[in-house]
């Protein structure tokens, strides 16, 4: 177990066409011993993901230039041939990518993709690889693994896709696992399962882990050492206890102290008219199989759900991954055709089609969970944010449209110069802000927010939540806020609905539900959040009084 496994020395990464490159990583150095777990921490855009992806040279070879050294198990990787790298990727170094929807092939079932490295690197036949794929899905906590192995990525929830990605990265039992935001899309109960799984694999296999994350609780829970990055450089490093209990740099202290703040005053109620209403809504997805793709069974995603959203109100929807909360949001948007009744501003929208449905889109907008999958790679930021303006306000001139685009970008903390760049040039958090700007530019009356802050670090998360609250106060917008992060929901929601297996099991005032939950499932969710924070604090060596009684 002893000995150095990975050494990164003075890594420099530059992007752009030859002769006009921009350096985004500057002289980054870090090391990983066999069986050790380290973390690269920093805000969105700090260079942590770029540094990690450079270990295996996963950036576009034409538009990327590397300098420095990356030595893995005595082999230099920056200068290695593609044949050598192919033998290392997936076999000796596994990778968990930040956006599973863009990393999983949409035309193949997840089981086939998990089995692929077993066939290529381990020489398994297809039946044995399939059996192992089912075992790996079960290990990562996915429900009904024997069925999910044949599911396509788009039929899975965000958390389920993330677990499939983790299963694929662990298939060949690599010596080093590079985990880029491995639990971003997962609720606290599944986070605990994944972290326990990684702990067990680390002990049994001597697995070393490089964790890239903005979740400081996750760093405290899993890593022994951490490197804090800002603007492409390492600004502080050391063992986790000293970094998070006695940080030297002001930037590190800011990261440690950032957490969602209460944005809804105690006792605030919104008694305005009902803007959106779902009544006895059901949504099923067919599972097809066989040569003729006949329907074999159905997945009950949403079952008999009734919910209202008032004018100027924020209603939070929480639950574990796969509980049906994202599908519920899609039913409200008419992106799924549910049974039951859906009304907006007093009129039924269940049967809307064509131009009538398009007109509704101006008033009801959405921010999807996966920003990379929902942003067109062929459009610049200007094209993405301005697309809705071209559709709904065709009479706007070019300069008028650009002025509104600039204003929307400024509201989410992005610079005007970013208008002419493409999505792949941004970090995950920056892409999420672009997605929020695209929705806000139309000034909708109702905004469906599907995990809008899950890809954001704590400091930017606070900014976005404040922004959403300010916009609500200025424009009277309503939000259906879907999240697995209980702290975020408590911060911003007036009311909350707790979903489990497609049903709402508890609903009411946010503070009332969180402080005095009536149902066992809600109590389990809150207890898992409290245990997650408490174990993270304990492992970091922090003082016991820093663990709040508040489960969020």
N, C-alpha and C positions, 0 to 999 in steps of 0.2 A: 504494500500500500504506500510505503514511503517513496518520496522522489517526485520530481517535477514532471508533469504531464504536458503542460502547455506553457509556452513563453512567448509573449507578444512584446516586442521591443521597438519603441519609437515609430509606431505605426502612423503612416500618413495616407489619407485617402482623398483624392480629388475627383470631382465630377465635371463633365462637359466635353465638348469636342476637342480633339488634339489641338494644342496651341491656344486654347481659351478655357482652361480648366479652373474650377473654383475649389479650393481646399476646404473640406468639411470636417476632417479629423486631423488633429495636429499633435504629433509626437506622443501618442498614447501608449503606455506600457502597463502590462499587468501579467500575472502568472497564476497558474492553477496547479496544485499538487494532485497526485493520484488520490481519488476519494474525497477531494475537498469540494466545498460549495462556496462560490464567491458570487458577488452581485455587482452589476454595473447600474448605477442609479443616477437619475437626473431628470430634468423636465423634458417635455416633448421637444425634439429638435436639438438635443444636447450632443448627439452623435453616438449614443450608446448602441442603438441597433445597427448603425452603419459599421461600427467597430466589430460587433459580433459577427455580422454577415461577412466581413472581410476575412475572417479566419479561414473560411472555405472558398473565398473568392466568388461569392454568389452575386456580385453586382455585374451589370452589363460590361463585358470585357472591352468593348469599343470606346465607351464613354467614361471609363474609370481608370485611374492610374494609382498604383500602390507604391509605397516606399516603406522601408523598415524590414522587420523580420517577424515571421510567425513560425515557431518551431513546435511541432507536435510529436511527442514520443521520439525525439531525436531527428525528425525529418523536417526540412524547410518546406513550407507550403506555399508561400507567396511566389516562389519561382518554380514550383513543381508543374509537371505536365498535366494536361487534362485527364490522361489515363490514370495517373497516380491519384488525382483528386477524386475521380469517380470511384476508385476503390476505397477511399476514406469516407466520402459522403454517405451517410446513412448506415454504414457498417461500423466504423470506428468512432465517428462523430455524428450524433443525431441532432436534429434541428426541429424545434417547435416554433413555427412562425406565428407572427402576431395576428394576421388575418387568415383564418382557416378557409374562408370561402374563396379567397383568391389563390390559396395554395393547394386546395384539393381540386382534382380534375372533375368538372361538372358532368362529364359524359360517362363516368364509371362509378359503380357502387363503391362505398367507402371500404368495404371488405376487400375488394380487389386491389385497392390502392395500399391498404395495410399489408396485404400479402406480397406485393411486388418486391420490396426489398428482401423478403425471406426467400423468394424464388431466385432473385439475382445474386444475392450475397451468400445465402446459406444453401442453395441448391435444393430446396424443398420442392416436392411436387405440389400441384395446385390444391389437391384435397387436404394435404397436411398443412399447407399455408393457410387455407381457409379456416381450419380448426383452430390454428394458433391465432388468427385474426379475431375469432369469436372470443377466445380466452383473453386477449389483450383489451378488447372492448369491455369485457366484464371487469377486468382489473381497473379500468379507468372510471368505473361507476356508471356506465351507460345502461339504461333500462332495456330489457328484452334484446340482449346482444345477438341472439341467433336470428332475430328478425332485422335488426339494424344493420347487420353485416351486408345485407342486400339493398340498403337504402341509398339513394343518391344524395349528395350534399345539400341540394336545395330543399329537400324534404325534412331536414333536421333543423333543430333550433340552433342558435349561435353557440350555446354551451355544449350541445351534443357534437357539433362540428369540431369544436376545440378539443373535446375528448378523443374524437377519432384521429385528429392530428397528433395528439400525444401518444396514442396507441401506435401510430405509424412510426413515430420517432424512436420508440422503445423496442420496436420489433426485433432488431438484430442485437439487442443488449449492448449498445455502444459503450465505449470507455469514457466518452465525454458527451454530455448533453448540453447543447446551447438552447436555452429556453427564453424566447423573446415574448414577454408578457404571457406566460402560460396559463394564467387563471383570470385574464381580463374579463372574459365572458361568462365566468362561472359564479354561481351563488356561493355563500359561505359554507354550506354543508358539503358541496362538491369540492370546493377549494380544500377543505380539510382532508377529504378522501385523496385528492391528487397529491397534496403535500405529504400525507402518510405514505402513499405509494412511492414517491420519489425518495423519501427517507429510507424505506425498506430496500429499494433497489440500490441505493447508495451503500447501505450496510452489506447487502448480500453480494453485490457485484463489484464493489469498489468504484461505483459510478461517480465521476466528477461532474459538477454542474456549474455552468456559467449562466447566471440568471440576469436577464435584462428586465427591469420593471420600474414603474413609478409608484408602486404600492409599498410604502415603507413598512407596513405591518408584515407583508410577505418577506421582505428582506430580513426583518428581525426574526421571523419564524424559521427561515431556511438557511441563511448564509452565515458563514463564520467570518468572512472578510468582505468589505465593500469598497468600491471605487466610485466616488462622486464625480460626475461629469457635467461640464457646462461649456457651451460654445465650442465643442469639439476637443476639449482638453480635460484631463483629470485634475481637479482642483483640490481634492482631499481623498485620502485613503487610509485604511487601518481596519482593526477588528471592529465588528459590529457594535459591541458594547461601548467602546470609546467614541465611535462616530455618532451614535444616536443618543448617548447620555451626556457626553462632553464634546460636542462638535467645536472645532476650532474656527472654521470659516462661517461667515455670516450667511452665505448661500446655503450651506448645509443646515444651519439653524432654521432658516426659512422653510426648507423642505420638511424638517422634522415637525415644525409647529403648524404646518398647513393641514387643515381638516375642514370639512363642511361646517359652516356656521349657521345658526338658526336664522332663517330668512322670513319665516311666517311668525308674526307676534303671537304670544300666548293668548289663546282664546279667540283668535281672528276667525271669523266665519264669512263666507260669501253666500248671501241669500238672494242673489240675482236669479233671473229666470233661467230655466233649464235650456242649455244650448244644444247639447247632444244627449241622446238617450238610446240605450240598447235594451231591448225587452225580449226575454226568453230566447236569446241568441244561441244557435248551435252551429258548429262547423266541424265536418268530418273530412278526413283525407283517405282516399282509397289506397290500398296496397295491392299492386298487381303482380302477377307472376305467370309463369308458363309461356309457351310459344306464342299464344294469342293474347298475352298480357291481360288476362281476365282478372276481374276484381276478386281477390281471395278474402280480404277482410278490410276493416276500416279502423283508422286511428281517430279516436275521439279527442280532438284538439280543444274544442270549447263545447261545453255542455250546459245548456239552460242558464245562461248568464244574463242578469239584468243589472244595468249600471247607468248612472246619470252624471253629466259634467255640466256644472253651472257656468253662467257668464262670468268671466274673470276668475275662475276657480282652477286650482290645480288638484287633480285626482291622481294619486299614485297607485300603481298596480305592481305588487311584489309577488314573488314566488320563486321556487327553484327552476332551474333550466328545464324546459319541456313542460312547464305547468300550463301553457296555453296563453300566457300574457301577451306575447308578440302577435299571435294569431288573433287575439281579441282586438288589438289595435288595427290590424289589417282588415278586420270585419267592419270597423268603424269607418275606415277609409274606402270601403268597397273594393279593396284589392282582392278580397275573397268574397264569394257569394254565399252568405250564411242563410240558414233558416231562421225564422223569427223576424222581429221588426227593428229597424235602425232608423232613427229620426234625427234631423239636424235643423235647428231653429224652427221646430214645430212641424216640419213636413217630412214625410217618409222619403227616404233615399234608397230603400232596398231595391227598387226596380229601375233606378235611373240608368240610362244608357246614353251613349253618344255625346252630343253637345251639352246636354243637361248635366251629365256626370263630369264633363270637362269643366264646366262652369263652377261646379262644387269644389274642384281642386284649388281654385283661387282662395277659397275661404278655409279649406281644411288641408294643411300641409303636414309633411312627415319628415322626421330625421331617422334614418334607418340605423340599425345596430352596427353594420359593417360598412364603414365609409368607403373602403377601397372597392368593395363590390358594387356600391351604388353610385360611384362617380365614374363617368365615361373617361377611359384612358386616352381617347382621341381628342378631347376638348381641353382647352386651357381653363384656368379658374374663371376668367371672364366669361367664357362660353357656358360653363357649368352653372355659375350663379345667375347669369343673365338669361338662361334658357326659359325659365318661367315667365320672365318679362316679355320675351318675344312672343310667347304663346298667348298670354292673357292681356298684354298691353301692346298690341302690334303698332299702334300709332306713335309710340315713344320714339323720339329721334335717337341717334347713336350716342350723342353726348349726354342726353337725359338718362339713357339707360346706363351709361358708364358711371354717371354721378350716383345713381342708386346702388350700383354694384359696389362702388368705392365706400359708400356709407355703410352698407351691410358688412363688408369686410372689416371696416374699422370697428364696428360694434362687436365683432367676435375676436378682435385683437390681431388681425392680419394686415400687413402693409400693402399699399397700393401696388408696389413693384411686383407682388406675387400674382397679379392678375394674368400675366403672360406666361406663367409656368404651368406644368402639367402635374396631375395627381401623384405620379410616381416620384416626383422630386420632393415630396413632403413626408414628414414623419406621420405616424398614425394619428397622433393628437391634432396635428395641423389639418389633416384630411377631415377629421371629425368637425373641426371648426368651419371648414369650407362647406360641409354638408349642412351645418346649422345656418350659415349665411344664405345658402341657396333657398332654404325654407323661409327665412325671415324676410327676404327681399320683397316678397309679395304681401307682407303685412297681413297674414291670415288671422281669422278670428279664433280658430282652433288649431293647435299644434300637437300632433302625436309624436312623442319623443321616445324612441325605442332605444334604451341604454345610451343616451346621448353623451354621458360623461365617462363611460366605462374605459375608453381609450385615452383618457386625459390624466395627467399627473395631478397631484393634490392641489397645487397652487393654481393651475389653469382650471381645474374643476371648480374651485371657489369662484374664479372670475366668470366662468360660464353660468354657474347657478345665479350669481348676482345679476348678470346680464339678463337672464331669462326672467328673473323677478322684476327687474327694472322695466323691461319691455311689457310685462304684464300690467304693471302699474300705469305705464304711459298709454297703452293701447287697449287695455281691458281684455287682452287675449286669454283664452282658456287653454289648459294643458292636460293631456292624458300622458302622464309621465311613467313609463315602464322601466323598471330597474330591479336588479337583484341586490343593489347596495342600499341597505337599510338606513345608513347615515344620510345618504343623499335624499331619500324619500322623506325622512324626518325633517330635514332641513327645509324643504321647499313645498311639500304637499299639505293642503288643507284637510283632505280626506284620503283614506287609503283603502284599497281592496286587496285582500290576500287570496291568491289563487293556488289551487292544488288539484292536479289531475283534471284540468279543464273546467273546474268549478270555482266560484268565489265562496270560500269557507268562512270568511270574516270580513266585515267592512264597517267603517265608521270614521269618526274624527281621528286624525293621525296620532295625536298624543294619547288619546284614550285607548286606541288599539295597542300602541307600543308599550304604554305604562301598565295597562290592565287587560292583557289579552285573555279572551274567553275560551279559545279553542287550543287543543294540544298542538296542532300543527303550527300555529302562530308562535306559541311558546317555544317550540323546538327551533324555529328559525331565529328567534331572538336569542335563545340560549347559545346557538351555534355562533352567532356574531360575537357575543360576549366572550365565549371560550376562545375564539380565534384571536381576538385582541389581547385577551389575558395571556394566552400562551406566547404570543409574539412579544409582549412586554417582558414576560418572565425570562424568555430565552435571550433577550437583549441585555438582561442584567439591570433593567431599569427599576426604579423604586416602586414598591407595590402600590403606593398611593396614586401613581399615575394611571392605573387601570380604573377607569370610570365605572360606576355602577350602571350608568346608562348603557344598555346593550348596543347602541349604535355609535 
